[in-house]
Amino acid sequence: MSMYKACWIESDNPKALAEFKNRKHQKMATDKRGRDVFMADSQFILDMAQSEFKEIKFHFTSEF
């Protein structure tokens, strides 16, 4: 699998987060602290995920 960018994700809405993780399960991982990481394979995929899932916060470093 090629990867463009790893994004740590979170949301104040547990239902939205669960839906995102369910829909993107093949592109999900967890880091060594157990936090959810979305692995976007292109800028287009990342842009689409951000526009479709407005309640998800995408972080591009693990310091948040």
N, C-alpha and C positions, 0 to 999 in steps of 0.2 A: 504494500500500500504506500503510495506517495502521500506526503503531507506538506501542505502549504504553511499552516500555522496552528499551534495549539492554543486553545482559549479556555481559561477557567471560567466556569459558568456558575451563576447563582440567580435566585429570584426570591422576591418577597411573597410570591404566589406559589405555594407547593403544587397546586394542580397544574399550573403552566410549566413548572420545572419537570414534573413527572411526564407530561405530554411531550415536551422536548426530548427528554431522555428516551422515551419509548419510540418516538419517530426517528431519532438519530442514533439508535442503539449501536449500529455498526460502526459509527464514528466516535463512540464514547470510550473513555478510559478513566482510570482514577490515578491520581498521583500518590506519592509515598505517604502523604498525610490523609489519604482517603477522599480527597476533594475531586469533584467531577471535572473532567477535561473533555472538551469537544475538539476533535482533530479535523479541521477543515482541509480538504485537499486542493482547494483553489480559492482565489479571491472571490470569484463568482458564488461559490457555495457558501462562503462566509457571509457575503452581502445578502444572499437570499435568506439565510437563517436569521440574520439580524433584522431583516425587514418583516419576515413572517412571524417571528416570536418577539414581539415588542416588550414583553414582561421579563425577558431573560437579559441579565447583565453579562456582558462578555468582557473578560479581563485578559490582557495580553502579557501580563507578568503574574507571578504567583504572590506578589506582595500587594494584597488588597485587604 
